[in-house]
Amino acid sequence: MIVALDANEDLGRGAVVKAFQERNLREALLSRHGRNAPPTMDNGSSVIDGIWVTPSIEIVCGGYLAG
């Protein structure tokens, strides 16, 4: 399963992250590249967009584009 989400909340913590983790989903780009992701909103300070996947999905490549 793949879930792409514009959460409008910091995906480094909070209810959205907890709900996905309880269902054994992981954030694909952060799990591949680490937690030092750029903000995903203009003039923002945190990652609010994410792509959550089940463990059977392997991320070969992916990243963020500059705005």
Secondary structure, 3 states (H helix, E strand, C coil): CEEEEECCCCCCCCHHHHHHHHCCCEEHHHHHHCCCCCCCCCCCCCCCEEEEECCCCCCCCCCCCCC
